[in-house]
């Protein structure tokens, strides 16, 4: 129809339609500009939420849509911004490489307010190391995972270690705000979850089984909550808080990660503010079900514990003892005037730190039954005994 043939009302309708289209385009351009500006400045991203897809048989030259997915994480991460979601389509995803081609490493560029979410849809990943901040893993299956990521949520995932060398999930030192929720963790001779020097950690509603240790909360960990978990079929204890004895270059592993070298050693190395509450702990095969070394200000409460001596190995339900470290280079600790040490080792190159558990420990309102002839509570001198209150005990 020629423009000359249009009456006034038709022309007005066309102009209105063009105006709406232009306004919509302007809005999209403005939103994109805001996202780019926020990303460059590190601030929150307005209206995030794009979705991309990766498949084992995808193509990195594709556009990352569900019909044309990418193949590798290394390609996907080029387009992901905070708030986006990456869907891993069914299959084995063994293409996790970083910029340098290093295998099994994921670097995250989300943030606290707008994390990047990786959703597995019957997807299986190899063991990976997470780095950066702002990540949600959801519904993924894998073997084992090392974390160097802040603001991390692992939700409804399944990890079966398959190796005696590694913990199923390892939370490395100096990282914080980590939640493990509704996951199944199994199949390692070491720990289901191992924490070292991390803070603000929640382990919730997980099934942790057929591991050496269930959950191990070690030196420097702060504000850790383990709740609503099933912890069973363990061979070295359900809950542990132990130090390590180093015989090598321990000035690095023992001191370099500390954030504040002026902090008193009791604050720096001991696990503190730990709550183990409302868990189901059973089918124990170890000589100590709960062994706490170097903890202070902890609460062990409302847990249902039973069948703790299924192999006749159990000596203690609760053992409260100390953490020990040996350092090859004593000069690495020379700035620590408040350390609680025993006599130096026989070697002039060695020094040892001993941290005793307590004070502030409470064991209350637990149900503890079927633990044979084992000792209920054993406190190694000079550790401070926990307060035992309102527990139901049936041998």
N, C-alpha and C positions, 0 to 999 in steps of 0.2 A: 504494500500500500504506500503510495506516495505521501510525503509529509503534507502536501497541499490539500490532500483529501481528508485529513484528520480534522475532526471537530475539536473544539477547545477542551472538552472534558477528557478526550482520549490523549491529547497532547499533555495535559496536566498530569494524567496518570503515568505516562511514560517518564516525565521529568521526575516525578516522585520516586518511581522505581530506580531511575539512575542515581538519584540522591541517596537512597537506601544502600545501593550497591557501593557507592563511593564511601559512604560513612562506614560500612562494614570493612572495606579494605583499609581505610585509615585506622580503624581499631586494631586490625590484625597487625599492621605495620607498627603501631604504637606499642602493642603488647610484646612484639618481637624485640623492639628496641629496648624496652624495659628489662626483658630477660637477659639480653646481651649486656646491658649496663650493669645489672645486678651481678651477673656472673663474673664480669671483669673486676668489680669492686669487692666481691666476696660476700655480698649481702643476700638477703632472702630473695627468692625468685618468685615474681608474681604469677599466679595462675599456672603452676607447673602441671605436668602430667602427661607428656607424650609417651607413647608406647612403641617399643622396637622389638625385633625378634631375631633369635639366633637358632640355627638348626645344624646338626652334624653334617647334613648334605647341602647346606646353604652355599651362598656365593658372596664373597666380600665385595664384589662389584655391583651387588644388588642394592636396593634402597632400604632394606631393613624392615619392610612391612611383613605382615603375616603371610602374604602370598609370595613374597620375594625376600626371604630372610637372609641375614648374613651368616657366615660360617664361624667366625672367630670373635672372641672377646676383644682382642686387640683392635679389630675393626669397629666393634660396637662402641667402645669407650671414646672414640673420636667424636661421636655425635651426642653422647649422653650428657645431660646437664642435671643439676640438682632438681629433684622432683620427678624425674623420668622413671619409667619402668622398662626393664629388659626381661623379656620372656624367653626362657630356654625351652625349646620344643623337645619332644621326646627323643631319647637316644643318649649315646655316650658322647659327652662334650670333653674332648681332650685337647682343645685348642686354646688353652688359657696361657697366653704369652704377654709379656709387657713390651714396652718400646724397644728394649734391647734384645728381645728374643728369649729372655729368661723364662723357663717353663714354670707353670703352676704358681703364678703370681698375679694377683688382682690389685690394681691401684684404684682407689675410689675417690671421686671428686664431688660427692654430695656434701651436705652439711647437716647440722643439728635440726634445723627447721624443715628442710626438704631433702631427705635422704634419697639416694638412688635405690630402687627396689629391684632385686633379681628374683624372678619367680620361676621355679622349676615345674614343668608339666611332665611328670615321669622322666625328668632329666637326671642324668648321672654325671657328676664331675669328678675329676681326679683330686688328689690332695692339693690344697691351695694355701698360699699365704696371703692374707688380706692386709692391705696397707692404706693409710689415708684416714678418711672420716666420712660418716654419713652413709651407712649402708644397711639395707634390709635384705636378708636371705630368707626366702619362703618356699617351702615345699620341695627342697632340693635333696637329692641323695648323693652321698659321697663316701670317701674313706676317712680321711682325717684332715684337720684344719688348724692352721696357725694364724693367730690374730695379732696384728699390729695396727688395729683400726679403732678410732674413737667413735662414739655414737653408733654402735653396731647392734642390730637386732637379728637374731637367728631364730626363725619361727617355723614350727611344723616341718623340720628337716630330719633326715635320717642319715647318720654317719656310722659306718661299721669299719672300725680301724683297720683290721686285717694286717696289723704289724705289731710286733713286740717292741719296736724301737721308739714309737711315738705315742703320746696321748691322743685320744680321739679329738678333743678340742683343747688347744693350748692358748691361754690368754697371756700374752707377753707383758712385761713390765712397762709401767709408765703410760698405760692407756686406761680409758675410763668410759663410763656410761655404756655398759654392755649388758644385753638381755638375751638369755637363751630360754626359749619358751616353747613347750610342747614338743620337744625333740626326742628322738630315740637315739641313744649313744651306746655303742657296744663294740665288742671284739678287739680289745687291746689288753696286753699284759700290763700296761701302765694305767693311767687314769682316764676316766670318762671325761672329766673337766679338770684341768690343772691351771691354777692362777698363781702368778708371780708378780707382786708389786703393782697390781691393778686396783682400781677403785670404782665404786658405784656399780656393782655387778649384781644382777638378778638371774638366778637359775631356777626356773619355775615350771612345774607340771611336766617334767621330763622323765623318761623311762631309761635309767642308766643301769646296764646289766652286762654280765659276763666280761668284766674288766678286772684288772688287778686291784685298783683303788677306784672307789666311786667318784668322789669329789675331793681334790686336794687343794687346800687353800694355804699358800706358803707366804714367805716373808714379804713384808711391805704391803700386803693386800688390805684394803680398807672398804668398809661399808659393803659387805657381801651378804646377800640373802639367798639361802637355798630353801625352797618351800614347795610343797605339793608334789614332790618327786617320789617315784618308785626307784629304790636303789637296792639291787639284789644280785645274787650270784657273783659276789666279789671274792677275791682270793687274798687281798692284802688290806682290807678294811673298807668301810663305807664312807667315812668322813675322816680326813687326815689333815694335819697341819704340821708339816715337818720341814726342817731345814735340810741342807745338804752339806756334805763334807767334801771339800775340794782338795785335790792333790796336784792340780796343774796350775795354770796361770790365773789364779783365783782373784787377783786384785781387780780383774776386769769383771768377772761374773758376780763378784761380791760387792763391789763398791761403785763401779762406773755408772750404773743405772740410777743411782740415788738422785732425786731432784734437789734436795736441800742438804748439803753436807754439814750444815750447822745444826740440823735437827738431832736431838738426843737419840742414841741408838735404840732405845726402847720404843720410840715412836717410828723409827725408820725401818727396822727389820722385822718387828713383830707384826703378825696379823692382828687386826684390831676392828672392833665393831662388826662382828660376824654373828649372824642369826641363822640357825638351822632349825626350822619350824615346820611342823605338820607334814613330815615325810613318812613314807612307808619303807622301812629298812628290814630286810629279811634274807634268809637263806645264806647266812654268812659262812665263809670257809677260811677265815683268817684268825690269827692269834689275838688281835685287838679289833673290835668293831669300830670304835671311835678313838682315834689317837690324836691328841691335840698337843703339839709342840710349839712353844713360843707364842701362844695366843693370849690376848687380854681383852677384857670387855666383850665377852661373847655370851650368847644365849642358845642353849640347846633345849627346845621345848616342843611339847605336843606331838612328839614323834611316836609312831607305832612300830616297835621293834620286836621281832620274834624269829624263832628258828635261827639263832645266831651261832649255833655250834654243830652244824650238820655234818662236819667231818671230824669232830673231836679235837680240833686244834685250839679252840678258844681258851685264852688265859684271862683276858680282860674284856669287859664290855666297854668301859671307859678307862683310858690311860692318859694321864696328864703329865707331860714331861717337857723336856727342854729342846731347843734348837741349837745345833752345833755347826760351826763353819771353821774350816782351816784355810788360812790365806798363805800362799807361798811367799808373798812379799809383804812383810809387816809394815813397811813404809807406806803402803797404800792406805793404811788405816791410822796413820800417825796423827791425823787431825781429829780423832775421836777420843777426847779426854774422858768421856763419860761411859765408855764401853764396859760391859760386865764380862771380864775375861778370867780364864784360869791362867795357870802358869804357861809361859811360852813353850812351844814344842821343843823337842831336843835339837832340831835343826835351827840354826840361826836365821834361816830364811822363812821361818814359819811362825804364824800367830793364830790363835784360836779364839773365837767368840762363842760364848754360851749365853743364850737367852732363856730364862725360865718362864713358864706359863703363869698367867695371872698378873694382877688381880682382876676382879670384875667378872668372873665366870659364874654362870647360873645354869643348872640342869634341873628343869622343872616340868611337871605335868606330862611326863612321858609314860607310855605303857611299854614295859620291858619284860619279856617272858621267853621261856624256852631257851635258856642260855646255859643249861647244864651246871657244872661245878665251877664255872669261871668266876673270877672276882668281879663284882659289879663296878667298883671304882678303885683305881690304883693311882696314887699321886706320888710322883718322883720328887724327893726332897732336893732343893728347897722351893719347888713350885707351890703356888698358892692354891689350896683346894677350892673347887667351885662350890657354890651353894646348891645343895640337893634338896628340892622342895616338891612335895605332893606328887611323887612318882609312884606308879603302880607297878610293883615288881612281883613276878611269878616265875620261879625257876622251872 
